[in-house]
């Protein structure tokens, strides 16, 4: 049996990678993938802890997160497609029509 | 599901069903008569408001302790529903004029409001997470509602990416809190934490949650999305989200920290102190250089988040907490009212393609439209905290509570930054009264009504603030 610490360590690494990805990468799709990585790091931690406590509520939270992430994907991809249709390009650095 | 469960979520259920039905009904309303959708949405909010008002004074928990009903949730719900009504009044003429008159606008708004109400009633981190997403996802769409306008689309994408980023923090924070305590309900966390399991995991989890909520309420250093999103989004959407989302975010912040994490207050209070001070300073100083009125008001909303945060600093101190939170709620009301009014004036002057949004466009307003200029002056004075306005009373209560709690330093920062803020708020007033210009405005009955009503409330309530403060005091749990 793998100790719970290993899972939590892995989830912390995944979460950090995701957060770094959001801050460093410039393509909204990659940023979006990094955000999914952060959410799944949370899911992994939840499942590991739920197993540790033998409690179901952690696993149920994971279902909620998966469902909500799917809703977010729908809206997020729609927004990215929409901006691509307008400017044929989705680089974050060129999204600079707003500043002051 | 028992009767109590149903009763506790009654207003929320009504509004959710109403929004779902409205989504279908809207399909049968012809394109040129979307005003009917606006009316039906407002009716739904009014009915929900009626049900909420009947719940005043009732308390209880439902769905196995997942949701709660108390004075605090009722207070916040009433505030959110009234904000929603004002939001519809501001949007009604605006989205027609801007050619984005689509019925989904109102439905999305209703869904977002259900999320905000659920946020105020949450008693479990699962519900907080769901409510946060329910309120945010419609707002992402609304921010990009003026498509194919590039600025609006950019606002939508930026809001979405940073909002989802914040969600990641909330989820991971919740996971760590669950890991430390074995439960996600506030009372369970409180029980576990006060029984000595105040581990490192719990502290990190609470900090991550704080980051997530910090993004939602736009506290410095998690504020960088705010000016871009507020500027790019259609102005009516900005008005709604700068009030509604902020109210809900603060409600969640308060509820989570005051009921689940009082045992961490020794650490968290210092963090909140720094956040409040930074938010006030950065928000007010950056606002000085702005020339666009939407960006100016965006930075002003950041600064005001700092003032409201100030009330949350002593949340773990049982003696000071009730007065301080009551002052915070009072300030939240005064901010929401003033905020809606000022965005109403901005909407009245805005022209298609983002023109009419520079502060110089306000020159000469007082000569041509004295009533509108007077209203804007009232709102600016209220933002500064100048008598006789609600903002002044709100700041007075806030600073008094901060000093009573032993945070004189914070109160001094508050007073000094308010003085700084006078510079950029008064610049708008000077432009209106002392410069020559020839502005034109849009006259829309509902917009005029909303602006006049908020101006009257801002001045009128400042003469009888005790009444509102008493209401806010009874709302503190």
Contacts between the chains, C-beta under 8 A, distances in Angstrom:
chain1	res1	chain2	res2	distance
A	8	B	179	6.9
A	11	B	172	7.8
A	11	B	175	7.4
A	15	B	168	7.5
A	15	B	172	5.3
A	18	B	168	6.5
A	19	B	165	7.8
A	19	B	168	7.3
A	22	B	161	7.5
A	22	B	165	5.2
A	22	B	168	8.0
A	28	B	157	6.1
A	28	B	161	6.3
A	31	B	161	5.6
A	32	B	161	7.1
A	32	B	164	7.3
A	35	B	161	7.4
A	35	B	164	4.6
A	35	B	165	5.8
A	35	B	167	7.6
A	35	B	168	5.5
A	38	B	165	7.5
A	38	B	168	3.2
A	38	B	169	7.7
A	38	B	171	7.3
A	38	B	172	6.5
A	39	B	167	7.1
A	39	B	168	5.6
A	39	B	171	5.5
A	41	B	168	8.0
A	41	B	172	6.1
A	42	B	168	7.1
A	42	B	171	3.6
A	42	B	172	4.3
A	42	B	174	7.1
A	42	B	175	4.6
A	43	B	171	7.7
A	43	B	175	7.8
A	45	B	172	6.8
A	45	B	175	3.8
A	45	B	176	6.8
A	45	B	179	6.4
A	46	B	174	7.9
A	46	B	175	4.8
A	46	B	178	6.4
A	48	B	179	7.8
A	49	B	175	6.8
A	49	B	178	5.4
A	49	B	179	4.1
A	49	B	182	7.6
A	50	B	178	7.9
A	52	B	179	7.6
A	53	B	182	4.4
A	55	B	182	6.2
A	55	B	183	7.7
A	57	B	126	7.5
A	57	B	178	7.7
A	57	B	183	7.0
A	57	B	184	5.9
A	58	B	175	7.9
A	58	B	178	5.5
A	58	B	184	7.8
A	60	B	126	7.4
A	61	B	125	8.0
A	61	B	126	5.4
A	61	B	129	7.6
A	61	B	174	7.1
A	61	B	175	7.9
A	61	B	178	7.3
A	61	B	184	6.6
A	64	B	126	6.1
A	64	B	129	6.7
A	64	B	130	6.2
A	65	B	129	7.5
A	65	B	171	5.7
A	68	B	129	7.4
A	68	B	130	7.0
A	68	B	133	4.7
A	68	B	167	7.9
A	71	B	133	7.1
A	71	B	137	5.9
A	72	B	133	7.2
A	72	B	137	6.5
A	72	B	160	8.0
A	72	B	164	5.8
A	72	B	167	7.5
A	75	B	137	5.4
A	75	B	140	5.4
A	75	B	141	6.0
A	75	B	160	6.8
A	76	B	140	7.6
A	76	B	160	5.3
A	76	B	161	7.8
A	76	B	164	6.7
A	78	B	141	8.0
A	79	B	140	6.6
A	79	B	141	7.8
A	79	B	144	5.5
A	79	B	153	7.0
A	79	B	156	4.9
A	79	B	157	5.1
A	79	B	160	5.4
A	80	B	157	6.4
A	82	B	144	6.5
A	82	B	147	5.3
A	82	B	148	7.4
A	82	B	153	5.5
A	82	B	156	7.6
A	83	B	150	7.7
A	83	B	153	4.4
A	83	B	154	6.7
A	83	B	156	7.8
A	83	B	157	5.5
A	85	B	148	7.1
A	86	B	147	7.5
A	86	B	148	5.1
A	86	B	150	5.4
A	86	B	153	5.9
A	87	B	150	6.5
A	95	B	154	4.8
A	95	B	157	6.8
A	95	B	158	7.0
A	97	B	150	5.6
A	97	B	151	5.4
A	97	B	154	5.9
A	97	B	232	7.8
A	98	B	151	5.9
A	98	B	154	5.9
A	98	B	155	6.8
A	98	B	227	7.6
A	98	B	228	4.3
A	98	B	231	5.2
A	98	B	232	5.0
A	99	B	228	7.5
A	100	B	227	6.9
A	100	B	231	7.3
A	100	B	289	7.9
A	100	B	290	5.7
A	100	B	291	6.9
A	100	B	292	5.4
A	100	B	295	4.6
